[in-house]
Structure formats: structure tokens, C-alpha cells
Amino acid sequence: MGIGSGIALFVIGIILAFAVNIDTGGFVDLDLIGYILMGAGVVVFLISLILTMRSRRTETVARTSVDPVSGEQVTRRSRRDNDPVV
């Protein structure tokens, strides 16, 4: 689920809570379901936004040297993640 899913749940909740005016005979309260979907949409949207905004930074270092035995150029790359593991 992503940002779009949160927005979709919120919109469906608004439609059920405010636009649909159907009497279900007391079996199902569409207003309550609409409010629940709106709340779930906000939660999904915020969680997706937080996970998207989290920065993952990596540093890549390339070192080039000459192998003294063969005389060939050797490139070594190292990568470091700055994102702490939780």
C-alpha cells in the first residue's frame, strides 16, 4: 500500500460518509464505515509518506592504483551505507 492507496481509502470513506444516503435497515452503518475508511486512509498515507521521505544515503569510493607485479591499473570500489539499521 502506498500513498495512492491511502488517498483512495480516504476518498471512498468520504463518499460513503457524506454522499451515499442508503437505508440498510440498521444492519450496516455506512457513515461509520466511511469514517473508519477515512481514518485508515490517513494512517496509510502518513506511514507511506514517512517511509518515502526516509533518506538512504550511500557513499561510494573508487581507488585506482597500479599493480606493481603486472603493471596493470586496478580499481577498487567500496560502498558504505549511512542509513542506521533499526
N, CA, C and O atoms as a CHARMM CRD file, in Angstrom:
* protein
*
  344
    1    1 MET  N      0.85100  -1.17400   0.00000 PROA 1      0.00000
    2    1 MET  CA     0.00000   0.00000   0.00000 PROA 1      0.00000
    3    1 MET  C      0.89000   1.22800   0.00000 PROA 1      0.00000
    4    1 MET  O      1.91000   1.28400   0.68800 PROA 1      0.00000
    5    2 GLY  N      0.49100   2.18200  -0.76600 PROA 2      0.00000
    6    2 GLY  CA     1.29700   3.37600  -0.84500 PROA 2      0.00000
    7    2 GLY  C      0.47500   4.62600  -0.63500 PROA 2      0.00000
    8    2 GLY  O     -0.61900   4.59800  -0.07100 PROA 2      0.00000
    9    3 ILE  N      1.03200   5.71100  -1.10300 PROA 3      0.00000
   10    3 ILE  CA     0.37500   6.99900  -0.95300 PROA 3      0.00000
   11    3 ILE  C     -0.95500   7.00700  -1.70500 PROA 3      0.00000
   12    3 ILE  O     -1.94900   7.53600  -1.20800 PROA 3      0.00000
   13    4 GLY  N     -0.97200   6.42500  -2.89300 PROA 4      0.00000
   14    4 GLY  CA    -2.20700   6.36800  -3.67700 PROA 4      0.00000
   15    4 GLY  C     -3.29300   5.55300  -3.00400 PROA 4      0.00000
   16    4 GLY  O     -4.47200   5.90000  -3.07900 PROA 4      0.00000
   17    5 SER  N     -2.90500   4.47600  -2.35100 PROA 5      0.00000
   18    5 SER  CA    -3.89200   3.65700  -1.64200 PROA 5      0.00000
   19    5 SER  C     -4.50400   4.42200  -0.47400 PROA 5      0.00000
   20    5 SER  O     -5.70400   4.31800  -0.22000 PROA 5      0.00000
   21    6 GLY  N     -3.68500   5.18400   0.23000 PROA 6      0.00000
   22    6 GLY  CA    -4.20200   5.98800   1.34100 PROA 6      0.00000
   23    6 GLY  C     -5.18500   7.02800   0.85900 PROA 6      0.00000
   24    6 GLY  O     -6.22400   7.24700   1.48200 PROA 6      0.00000
   25    7 ILE  N     -4.85800   7.67900  -0.26100 PROA 7      0.00000
   26    7 ILE  CA    -5.76700   8.67800  -0.82500 PROA 7      0.00000
   27    7 ILE  C     -7.05700   8.01600  -1.29100 PROA 7      0.00000
   28    7 ILE  O     -8.14400   8.55900  -1.09000 PROA 7      0.00000
   29    8 ALA  N     -6.93900   6.83500  -1.91700 PROA 8      0.00000
   30    8 ALA  CA    -8.13600   6.12800  -2.39800 PROA 8      0.00000
   31    8 ALA  C     -9.04400   5.72900  -1.23700 PROA 8      0.00000
   32    8 ALA  O    -10.26200   5.89500  -1.31800 PROA 8      0.00000
   33    9 LEU  N     -8.45600   5.20100  -0.15000 PROA 9      0.00000
   34    9 LEU  CA    -9.27100   4.84900   1.01500 PROA 9      0.00000
   35    9 LEU  C     -9.96500   6.07200   1.59800 PROA 9      0.00000
   36    9 LEU  O    -11.12900   6.00300   1.99200 PROA 9      0.00000
   37   10 PHE  N     -9.25000   7.18900   1.65300 PROA 10     0.00000
   38   10 PHE  CA    -9.83100   8.41600   2.19200 PROA 10     0.00000
   39   10 PHE  C    -11.00700   8.89400   1.33500 PROA 10     0.00000
   40   10 PHE  O    -12.04900   9.28400   1.86300 PROA 10     0.00000
   41   11 VAL  N    -10.83200   8.86000   0.02000 PROA 11     0.00000
   42   11 VAL  CA   -11.89700   9.31500  -0.88900 PROA 11     0.00000
   43   11 VAL  C    -13.10700   8.39200  -0.81100 PROA 11     0.00000
   44   11 VAL  O    -14.24200   8.86600  -0.78800 PROA 11     0.00000
   45   12 ILE  N    -12.88300   7.08500  -0.76900 PROA 12     0.00000
   46   12 ILE  CA   -14.00700   6.14300  -0.64400 PROA 12     0.00000
   47   12 ILE  C    -14.72900   6.36900   0.68200 PROA 12     0.00000
   48   12 ILE  O    -15.95600   6.28700   0.73900 PROA 12     0.00000
   49   13 GLY  N    -13.98300   6.65000   1.74000 PROA 13     0.00000
   50   13 GLY  CA   -14.59500   6.93600   3.03700 PROA 13     0.00000
   51   13 GLY  C    -15.44100   8.19200   3.00600 PROA 13     0.00000
   52   13 GLY  O    -16.53100   8.22800   3.57700 PROA 13     0.00000
   53   14 ILE  N    -14.93700   9.23600   2.33300 PROA 14     0.00000
   54   14 ILE  CA   -15.71700  10.47600   2.20700 PROA 14     0.00000
   55   14 ILE  C    -17.01100  10.22300   1.44800 PROA 14     0.00000
   56   14 ILE  O    -18.07100  10.72000   1.82800 PROA 14     0.00000
   57   15 ILE  N    -16.91900   9.45000   0.37600 PROA 15     0.00000
   58   15 ILE  CA   -18.11500   9.16200  -0.42000 PROA 15     0.00000
   59   15 ILE  C    -19.13700   8.39200   0.41500 PROA 15     0.00000
   60   15 ILE  O    -20.32700   8.70600   0.38600 PROA 15     0.00000
   61   16 LEU  N    -18.67400   7.38200   1.16000 PROA 16     0.00000
   62   16 LEU  CA   -19.61100   6.60600   1.98100 PROA 16     0.00000
   63   16 LEU  C    -20.19300   7.42800   3.12200 PROA 16     0.00000
   64   16 LEU  O    -21.36400   7.26300   3.46400 PROA 16     0.00000
   65   17 ALA  N    -19.40300   8.30300   3.71200 PROA 17     0.00000
   66   17 ALA  CA   -19.87400   9.05500   4.87700 PROA 17     0.00000
   67   17 ALA  C    -20.80200  10.20000   4.49700 PROA 17     0.00000
   68   17 ALA  O    -21.75900  10.48800   5.21600 PROA 17     0.00000
   69   18 PHE  N    -20.52800  10.85300   3.37500 PROA 18     0.00000
   70   18 PHE  CA   -21.26700  12.08300   3.08500 PROA 18     0.00000
   71   18 PHE  C    -22.14600  12.03100   1.83500 PROA 18     0.00000
   72   18 PHE  O    -23.12300  12.77500   1.75300 PROA 18     0.00000
   73   19 ALA  N    -21.82900  11.18200   0.86500 PROA 19     0.00000
   74   19 ALA  CA   -22.57000  11.22800  -0.39000 PROA 19     0.00000
   75   19 ALA  C    -23.61100  10.11800  -0.52400 PROA 19     0.00000
   76   19 ALA  O    -24.62700  10.30400  -1.19400 PROA 19     0.00000
   77   20 VAL  N    -23.37500   8.98900   0.09100 PROA 20     0.00000
   78   20 VAL  CA   -24.30000   7.86500  -0.03300 PROA 20     0.00000
   79   20 VAL  C    -25.36500   8.00100   1.04300 PROA 20     0.00000
   80   20 VAL  O    -25.06200   8.17100   2.22400 PROA 20     0.00000
   81   21 ASN  N    -26.61700   7.92400   0.61000 PROA 21     0.00000
   82   21 ASN  CA   -27.73800   8.07500   1.53100 PROA 21     0.00000
   83   21 ASN  C    -28.68700   6.89400   1.34500 PROA 21     0.00000
   84   21 ASN  O    -29.82000   7.05800   0.89100 PROA 21     0.00000
   85   22 ILE  N    -28.20500   5.69500   1.70500 PROA 22     0.00000
   86   22 ILE  CA   -28.97900   4.47100   1.53200 PROA 22     0.00000
   87   22 ILE  C    -29.34800   3.92600   2.90900 PROA 22     0.00000
   88   22 ILE  O    -28.51100   3.87600   3.81000 PROA 22     0.00000
   89   23 ASP  N    -30.61200   3.51500   3.06400 PROA 23     0.00000
   90   23 ASP  CA   -31.05200   2.90200   4.32000 PROA 23     0.00000
   91   23 ASP  C    -30.85600   1.40100   4.21900 PROA 23     0.00000
   92   23 ASP  O    -31.49700   0.74100   3.40100 PROA 23     0.00000
   93   24 THR  N    -29.96400   0.85500   5.05400 PROA 24     0.00000
   94   24 THR  CA   -29.67400  -0.57700   5.01400 PROA 24     0.00000
   95   24 THR  C    -30.46700  -1.34500   6.07200 PROA 24     0.00000
   96   24 THR  O    -30.20000  -2.52300   6.30800 PROA 24     0.00000
   97   25 GLY  N    -31.40400  -0.71200   6.68600 PROA 25     0.00000
   98   25 GLY  CA   -32.24700  -1.38200   7.67200 PROA 25     0.00000
   99   25 GLY  C    -31.56000  -1.58300   9.01100 PROA 25     0.00000
  100   25 GLY  O    -31.93400  -2.48000   9.76700 PROA 25     0.00000
  101   26 GLY  N    -30.57800  -0.77900   9.31300 PROA 26     0.00000
  102   26 GLY  CA   -29.89600  -0.89200  10.59700 PROA 26     0.00000
  103   26 GLY  C    -28.84700  -1.98000  10.64500 PROA 26     0.00000
  104   26 GLY  O    -28.17100  -2.13100  11.66300 PROA 26     0.00000
  105   27 PHE  N    -28.68900  -2.74100   9.58000 PROA 27     0.00000
  106   27 PHE  CA   -27.71200  -3.82200   9.56600 PROA 27     0.00000
  107   27 PHE  C    -26.29000  -3.29500   9.44700 PROA 27     0.00000
  108   27 PHE  O    -25.38700  -3.76300  10.14100 PROA 27     0.00000
  109   28 VAL  N    -26.09100  -2.32100   8.56600 PROA 28     0.00000
  110   28 VAL  CA   -24.76500  -1.74900   8.34100 PROA 28     0.00000
  111   28 VAL  C    -24.87900  -0.23300   8.39400 PROA 28     0.00000
  112   28 VAL  O    -25.75100   0.35000   7.74900 PROA 28     0.00000
  113   29 ASP  N    -24.01000   0.40200   9.15200 PROA 29     0.00000
  114   29 ASP  CA   -23.97300   1.85000   9.23100 PROA 29     0.00000
  115   29 ASP  C    -22.89900   2.35700   8.26700 PROA 29     0.00000
  116   29 ASP  O    -21.70800   2.30600   8.57400 PROA 29     0.00000
  117   30 LEU  N    -23.32300   2.84300   7.11000 PROA 30     0.00000
  118   30 LEU  CA   -22.37300   3.28100   6.08600 PROA 30     0.00000
  119   30 LEU  C    -21.59400   4.52400   6.51000 PROA 30     0.00000
  120   30 LEU  O    -20.45700   4.72100   6.08200 PROA 30     0.00000
  121   31 ASP  N    -22.19900   5.35700   7.34300 PROA 31     0.00000
  122   31 ASP  CA   -21.46700   6.52500   7.83800 PROA 31     0.00000
  123   31 ASP  C    -20.25700   6.09300   8.67200 PROA 31     0.00000
  124   31 ASP  O    -19.16200   6.63300   8.51100 PROA 31     0.00000
  125   32 LEU  N    -20.46100   5.12100   9.56000 PROA 32     0.00000
  126   32 LEU  CA   -19.37100   4.64000  10.39800 PROA 32     0.00000
  127   32 LEU  C    -18.28100   3.97700   9.55300 PROA 32     0.00000
  128   32 LEU  O    -17.09300   4.19200   9.79300 PROA 32     0.00000
  129   33 ILE  N    -18.67800   3.18400   8.57700 PROA 33     0.00000
  130   33 ILE  CA   -17.69200   2.56300   7.68200 PROA 33     0.00000
  131   33 ILE  C    -16.91400   3.63000   6.92400 PROA 33     0.00000
  132   33 ILE  O    -15.71000   3.48600   6.70900 PROA 33     0.00000
  133   34 GLY  N    -17.59300   4.69900   6.51700 PROA 34     0.00000
  134   34 GLY  CA   -16.91800   5.79700   5.83600 PROA 34     0.00000
  135   34 GLY  C    -15.89200   6.48000   6.72500 PROA 34     0.00000
  136   34 GLY  O    -14.78400   6.78300   6.28300 PROA 34     0.00000
  137   35 TYR  N    -16.26000   6.71900   7.97300 PROA 35     0.00000
  138   35 TYR  CA   -15.30700   7.34300   8.90200 PROA 35     0.00000
  139   35 TYR  C    -14.11400   6.42600   9.17900 PROA 35     0.00000
  140   35 TYR  O    -12.97900   6.89200   9.28100 PROA 35     0.00000
  141   36 ILE  N    -14.37200   5.13000   9.29900 PROA 36     0.00000
  142   36 ILE  CA   -13.27400   4.17700   9.51400 PROA 36     0.00000
  143   36 ILE  C    -12.33500   4.16700   8.31400 PROA 36     0.00000
  144   36 ILE  O    -11.11600   4.15700   8.48100 PROA 36     0.00000
  145   37 LEU  N    -12.89500   4.17000   7.10100 PROA 37     0.00000
  146   37 LEU  CA   -12.05600   4.18600   5.89800 PROA 37     0.00000
  147   37 LEU  C    -11.26800   5.48900   5.77900 PROA 37     0.00000
  148   37 LEU  O    -10.12200   5.48200   5.32900 PROA 37     0.00000
  149   38 MET  N    -11.87400   6.60500   6.18000 PROA 38     0.00000
  150   38 MET  CA   -11.13000   7.87000   6.15800 PROA 38     0.00000
  151   38 MET  C     -9.95100   7.81800   7.12900 PROA 38     0.00000
  152   38 MET  O     -8.85000   8.25300   6.79200 PROA 38     0.00000
  153   39 GLY  N    -10.17600   7.29100   8.32400 PROA 39     0.00000
  154   39 GLY  CA    -9.08700   7.17200   9.29200 PROA 39     0.00000
  155   39 GLY  C     -7.98800   6.24100   8.80700 PROA 39     0.00000
  156   39 GLY  O     -6.80300   6.53800   8.95800 PROA 39     0.00000
  157   40 ALA  N     -8.38400   5.11000   8.22200 PROA 40     0.00000
  158   40 ALA  CA    -7.39500   4.16900   7.69700 PROA 40     0.00000
  159   40 ALA  C     -6.61900   4.79700   6.53900 PROA 40     0.00000
  160   40 ALA  O     -5.41600   4.57400   6.40600 PROA 40     0.00000
  161   41 GLY  N     -7.29700   5.57400   5.71100 PROA 41     0.00000
  162   41 GLY  CA    -6.62300   6.24100   4.60000 PROA 41     0.00000
  163   41 GLY  C     -5.58800   7.23700   5.07400 PROA 41     0.00000
  164   41 GLY  O     -4.50300   7.32900   4.50100 PROA 41     0.00000
  165   42 VAL  N     -5.91500   7.99000   6.12500 PROA 42     0.00000
  166   42 VAL  CA    -4.95800   8.95400   6.67500 PROA 42     0.00000
  167   42 VAL  C     -3.74800   8.22500   7.25300 PROA 42     0.00000
  168   42 VAL  O     -2.61200   8.65200   7.04800 PROA 42     0.00000
  169   43 VAL  N     -3.98000   7.13500   7.96900 PROA 43     0.00000
  170   43 VAL  CA    -2.87700   6.37900   8.57000 PROA 43     0.00000
  171   43 VAL  C     -1.96900   5.79600   7.48700 PROA 43     0.00000
  172   43 VAL  O     -0.74700   5.91000   7.57700 PROA 43     0.00000
  173   44 VAL  N     -2.55700   5.17300   6.46800 PROA 44     0.00000
  174   44 VAL  CA    -1.76700   4.59100   5.37600 PROA 44     0.00000
  175   44 VAL  C     -0.99000   5.67900   4.64500 PROA 44     0.00000
  176   44 VAL  O      0.17700   5.48500   4.30500 PROA 44     0.00000
  177   45 PHE  N     -1.62700   6.82200   4.40100 PROA 45     0.00000
  178   45 PHE  CA    -0.95500   7.92100   3.71800 PROA 45     0.00000
  179   45 PHE  C      0.24400   8.41900   4.51300 PROA 45     0.00000
  180   45 PHE  O      1.32100   8.61700   3.95100 PROA 45     0.00000
  181   46 LEU  N      0.06600   8.62300   5.82300 PROA 46     0.00000
  182   46 LEU  CA     1.16300   9.12900   6.64700 PROA 46     0.00000
  183   46 LEU  C      2.30900   8.13200   6.76600 PROA 46     0.00000
  184   46 LEU  O      3.47500   8.52200   6.69700 PROA 46     0.00000
  185   47 ILE  N      1.99600   6.85800   6.94300 PROA 47     0.00000
  186   47 ILE  CA     3.05300   5.84800   7.03600 PROA 47     0.00000
  187   47 ILE  C      3.82100   5.76100   5.71700 PROA 47     0.00000
  188   47 ILE  O      5.04900   5.67900   5.72400 PROA 47     0.00000
  189   48 SER  N      3.11700   5.77900   4.59600 PROA 48     0.00000
  190   48 SER  CA     3.78600   5.73100   3.29600 PROA 48     0.00000
  191   48 SER  C      4.63900   6.96900   3.06700 PROA 48     0.00000
  192   48 SER  O      5.73700   6.87800   2.51700 PROA 48     0.00000
  193   49 LEU  N      4.14300   8.11600   3.48300 PROA 49     0.00000
  194   49 LEU  CA     4.90300   9.35400   3.31400 PROA 49     0.00000
  195   49 LEU  C      6.17600   9.33600   4.16200 PROA 49     0.00000
  196   49 LEU  O      7.23400   9.76300   3.70000 PROA 49     0.00000
  197   50 ILE  N      6.07900   8.84700   5.38900 PROA 50     0.00000
  198   50 ILE  CA     7.25300   8.77300   6.26300 PROA 50     0.00000
  199   50 ILE  C      8.28900   7.81000   5.68400 PROA 50     0.00000
  200   50 ILE  O      9.48200   8.11300   5.67600 PROA 50     0.00000
  201   51 LEU  N      7.83800   6.65100   5.19900 PROA 51     0.00000
  202   51 LEU  CA     8.77900   5.68700   4.63700 PROA 51     0.00000
  203   51 LEU  C      9.40800   6.19500   3.34400 PROA 51     0.00000
  204   51 LEU  O     10.55700   5.86800   3.04700 PROA 51     0.00000
  205   52 THR  N      8.67500   6.98300   2.57800 PROA 52     0.00000
  206   52 THR  CA     9.21300   7.53200   1.34100 PROA 52     0.00000
  207   52 THR  C     10.22300   8.63600   1.63000 PROA 52     0.00000
  208   52 THR  O     11.23500   8.74600   0.93800 PROA 52     0.00000
  209   53 MET  N      9.95800   9.44400   2.63400 PROA 53     0.00000
  210   53 MET  CA    10.82900  10.58000   2.94400 PROA 53     0.00000
  211   53 MET  C     12.11400  10.15600   3.65000 PROA 53     0.00000
  212   53 MET  O     13.07400  10.92500   3.70500 PROA 53     0.00000
  213   54 ARG  N     12.13900   8.95200   4.18400 PROA 54     0.00000
  214   54 ARG  CA    13.33400   8.47300   4.88100 PROA 54     0.00000
  215   54 ARG  C     14.50000   8.42700   3.89700 PROA 54     0.00000
  216   54 ARG  O     14.39500   7.84600   2.81600 PROA 54     0.00000
  217   55 SER  N     15.58300   9.03200   4.28000 PROA 55     0.00000
  218   55 SER  CA    16.70200   9.12300   3.34300 PROA 55     0.00000
  219   55 SER  C     17.63500   7.93200   3.50200 PROA 55     0.00000
  220   55 SER  O     17.95500   7.50500   4.61100 PROA 55     0.00000
  221   56 ARG  N     18.05100   7.42000   2.37900 PROA 56     0.00000
  222   56 ARG  CA    19.05500   6.36100   2.34700 PROA 56     0.00000
  223   56 ARG  C     20.23400   6.91000   1.58100 PROA 56     0.00000
  224   56 ARG  O     20.18900   7.06500   0.36100 PROA 56     0.00000
  225   57 ARG  N     21.27500   7.19900   2.30400 PROA 57     0.00000
  226   57 ARG  CA    22.46800   7.76400   1.68200 PROA 57     0.00000
  227   57 ARG  C     23.56100   6.71300   1.61800 PROA 57     0.00000
  228   57 ARG  O     23.78500   5.96700   2.57100 PROA 57     0.00000
  229   58 THR  N     24.23000   6.66900   0.49200 PROA 58     0.00000
  230   58 THR  CA    25.37400   5.78000   0.34400 PROA 58     0.00000
  231   58 THR  C     26.54200   6.57700  -0.19200 PROA 58     0.00000
  232   58 THR  O     26.38000   7.51900  -0.96800 PROA 58     0.00000
  233   59 GLU  N     27.70200   6.18400   0.23400 PROA 59     0.00000
  234   59 GLU  CA    28.92300   6.79400  -0.26800 PROA 59     0.00000
  235   59 GLU  C     29.70300   5.72400  -1.01100 PROA 59     0.00000
  236   59 GLU  O     29.90900   4.62400  -0.49900 PROA 59     0.00000
  237   60 THR  N     30.13000   6.05000  -2.21100 PROA 60     0.00000
  238   60 THR  CA    30.93100   5.13500  -2.99700 PROA 60     0.00000
  239   60 THR  C     32.29700   5.76800  -3.22300 PROA 60     0.00000
  240   60 THR  O     32.40300   6.90500  -3.68100 PROA 60     0.00000
  241   61 VAL  N     33.34100   5.01100  -2.89300 PROA 61     0.00000
  242   61 VAL  CA    34.70300   5.49200  -3.05700 PROA 61     0.00000
  243   61 VAL  C     35.40700   4.56700  -4.03600 PROA 61     0.00000
  244   61 VAL  O     35.40000   3.34900  -3.86100 PROA 61     0.00000
  245   62 ALA  N     36.01500   5.14500  -5.06700 PROA 62     0.00000
  246   62 ALA  CA    36.77700   4.36900  -6.04400 PROA 62     0.00000
  247   62 ALA  C     38.24600   4.74700  -5.91000 PROA 62     0.00000
  248   62 ALA  O     38.60300   5.92300  -5.98100 PROA 62     0.00000
  249   63 ARG  N     39.09200   3.74400  -5.71500 PROA 63     0.00000
  250   63 ARG  CA    40.53900   3.95900  -5.60400 PROA 63     0.00000
  251   63 ARG  C     41.21200   3.25300  -6.76800 PROA 63     0.00000
  252   63 ARG  O     40.97600   2.07100  -7.01900 PROA 63     0.00000
  253   64 THR  N     42.03500   3.98100  -7.45600 PROA 64     0.00000
  254   64 THR  CA    42.75300   3.43300  -8.59300 PROA 64     0.00000
  255   64 THR  C     44.23900   3.39700  -8.26100 PROA 64     0.00000
  256   64 THR  O     44.81300   4.37800  -7.78800 PROA 64     0.00000
  257   65 SER  N     44.84800   2.24300  -8.52100 PROA 65     0.00000
  258   65 SER  CA    46.27900   2.10200  -8.28100 PROA 65     0.00000
  259   65 SER  C     46.87000   1.20200  -9.36800 PROA 65     0.00000
  260   65 SER  O     46.14300   0.58600 -10.14700 PROA 65     0.00000
  261   66 VAL  N     48.18400   1.14100  -9.40100 PROA 66     0.00000
  262   66 VAL  CA    48.87800   0.31500 -10.37900 PROA 66     0.00000
  263   66 VAL  C     49.46500  -0.88900  -9.64400 PROA 66     0.00000
  264   66 VAL  O     50.17400  -0.74800  -8.64800 PROA 66     0.00000
  265   67 ASP  N     49.14800  -2.08300 -10.16800 PROA 67     0.00000
  266   67 ASP  CA    49.68100  -3.30700  -9.58700 PROA 67     0.00000
  267   67 ASP  C     51.18300  -3.37800  -9.88000 PROA 67     0.00000
  268   67 ASP  O     51.58300  -3.35800 -11.04400 PROA 67     0.00000
  269   68 PRO  N     52.02900  -3.46200  -8.82500 PROA 68     0.00000
  270   68 PRO  CA    53.47500  -3.42600  -9.07100 PROA 68     0.00000
  271   68 PRO  C     54.00200  -4.66000  -9.80200 PROA 68     0.00000
  272   68 PRO  O     55.04300  -4.58700 -10.45500 PROA 68     0.00000
  273   69 VAL  N     53.30900  -5.77800  -9.70600 PROA 69     0.00000
  274   69 VAL  CA    53.79700  -7.00000 -10.35200 PROA 69     0.00000
  275   69 VAL  C     53.47800  -7.00100 -11.84000 PROA 69     0.00000
  276   69 VAL  O     54.36000  -7.21300 -12.67200 PROA 69     0.00000
  277   70 SER  N     52.20600  -6.76000 -12.17200 PROA 70     0.00000
  278   70 SER  CA    51.80500  -6.85000 -13.57800 PROA 70     0.00000
  279   70 SER  C     51.83000  -5.50000 -14.28300 PROA 70     0.00000
  280   70 SER  O     51.88000  -5.45700 -15.51200 PROA 70     0.00000
  281   71 GLY  N     51.79600  -4.41500 -13.54900 PROA 71     0.00000
  282   71 GLY  CA    51.79200  -3.09000 -14.14900 PROA 71     0.00000
  283   71 GLY  C     50.42000  -2.64700 -14.63500 PROA 71     0.00000
  284   71 GLY  O     50.29000  -1.61300 -15.29100 PROA 71     0.00000
  285   72 GLU  N     49.38800  -3.43700 -14.30800 PROA 72     0.00000
  286   72 GLU  CA    48.03200  -3.08800 -14.74000 PROA 72     0.00000
  287   72 GLU  C     47.38900  -2.13300 -13.73900 PROA 72     0.00000
  288   72 GLU  O     47.72500  -2.10900 -12.55500 PROA 72     0.00000
  289   73 GLN  N     46.46200  -1.35600 -14.25900 PROA 73     0.00000
  290   73 GLN  CA    45.72700  -0.42900 -13.40900 PROA 73     0.00000
  291   73 GLN  C     44.58900  -1.18700 -12.73100 PROA 73     0.00000
  292   73 GLN  O     43.82000  -1.88500 -13.39100 PROA 73     0.00000
  293   74 VAL  N     44.48500  -1.04500 -11.40300 PROA 74     0.00000
  294   74 VAL  CA    43.47800  -1.75500 -10.61100 PROA 74     0.00000
  295   74 VAL  C     42.57700  -0.72600  -9.94700 PROA 74     0.00000
  296   74 VAL  O     43.05400   0.22200  -9.32300 PROA 74     0.00000
  297   75 THR  N     41.26100  -0.92400 -10.08900 PROA 75     0.00000
  298   75 THR  CA    40.29000  -0.03400  -9.46000 PROA 75     0.00000
  299   75 THR  C     39.52600  -0.82400  -8.40100 PROA 75     0.00000
  300   75 THR  O     38.97100  -1.88600  -8.68300 PROA 75     0.00000
  301   76 ARG  N     39.50500  -0.29400  -7.18800 PROA 76     0.00000
  302   76 ARG  CA    38.76200  -0.91100  -6.09300 PROA 76     0.00000
  303   76 ARG  C     37.67000   0.04800  -5.65300 PROA 76     0.00000
  304   76 ARG  O     37.90600   1.23700  -5.43500 PROA 76     0.00000
  305   77 ARG  N     36.47300  -0.49800  -5.52900 PROA 77     0.00000
  306   77 ARG  CA    35.33900   0.32200  -5.11200 PROA 77     0.00000
  307   77 ARG  C     34.82500  -0.17800  -3.77600 PROA 77     0.00000
  308   77 ARG  O     34.72100  -1.38200  -3.54300 PROA 77     0.00000
  309   78 SER  N     34.50600   0.76300  -2.90500 PROA 78     0.00000
  310   78 SER  CA    33.89000   0.41100  -1.63000 PROA 78     0.00000
  311   78 SER  C     32.64700   1.26600  -1.45400 PROA 78     0.00000
  312   78 SER  O     32.59400   2.41900  -1.88100 PROA 78     0.00000
  313   79 ARG  N     31.64600   0.66800  -0.81100 PROA 79     0.00000
  314   79 ARG  CA    30.36500   1.35100  -0.62500 PROA 79     0.00000
  315   79 ARG  C     29.99200   1.29300   0.85200 PROA 79     0.00000
  316   79 ARG  O     30.14100   0.26100   1.50700 PROA 79     0.00000
  317   80 ARG  N     29.50200   2.42900   1.36600 PROA 80     0.00000
  318   80 ARG  CA    29.12200   2.49200   2.77600 PROA 80     0.00000
  319   80 ARG  C     27.72900   3.09700   2.87300 PROA 80     0.00000
  320   80 ARG  O     27.45500   4.15400   2.30600 PROA 80     0.00000
  321   81 ASP  N     26.85100   2.40800   3.60300 PROA 81     0.00000
  322   81 ASP  CA    25.50000   2.91700   3.84600 PROA 81     0.00000
  323   81 ASP  C     25.51000   3.76100   5.10000 PROA 81     0.00000
  324   81 ASP  O     26.02600   3.34000   6.13500 PROA 81     0.00000
  325   82 ASN  N     24.94300   4.95100   5.01300 PROA 82     0.00000
  326   82 ASN  CA    24.83500   5.82600   6.17200 PROA 82     0.00000
  327   82 ASN  C     23.53100   5.63900   6.90900 PROA 82     0.00000
  328   82 ASN  O     23.32400   6.23000   7.96900 PROA 82     0.00000
  329   83 ASP  N     22.64200   4.81600   6.35500 PROA 83     0.00000
  330   83 ASP  CA    21.34500   4.58900   6.98800 PROA 83     0.00000
  331   83 ASP  C     21.52100   3.61000   8.13700 PROA 83     0.00000
  332   83 ASP  O     21.91700   2.46700   7.90400 PROA 83     0.00000
  333   84 PRO  N     21.23600   4.02400   9.38500 PROA 84     0.00000
  334   84 PRO  CA    21.42900   3.11600  10.51000 PROA 84     0.00000
  335   84 PRO  C     20.42100   1.98600  10.47000 PROA 84     0.00000
  336   84 PRO  O     19.26300   2.18200  10.10000 PROA 84     0.00000
  337   85 VAL  N     20.86200   0.82000  10.84800 PROA 85     0.00000
  338   85 VAL  CA    19.98300  -0.33500  10.89100 PROA 85     0.00000
  339   85 VAL  C     19.17600  -0.27900  12.17700 PROA 85     0.00000
  340   85 VAL  O     19.72000  -0.11800  13.27000 PROA 85     0.00000
  341   86 VAL  N     17.86000  -0.41500  12.02000 PROA 86     0.00000
  342   86 VAL  CA    16.97400  -0.30500  13.18200 PROA 86     0.00000
  343   86 VAL  C     16.74900  -1.65500  13.77400 PROA 86     0.00000
  344   86 VAL  O     16.03000  -1.78200  14.76400 PROA 86     0.00000
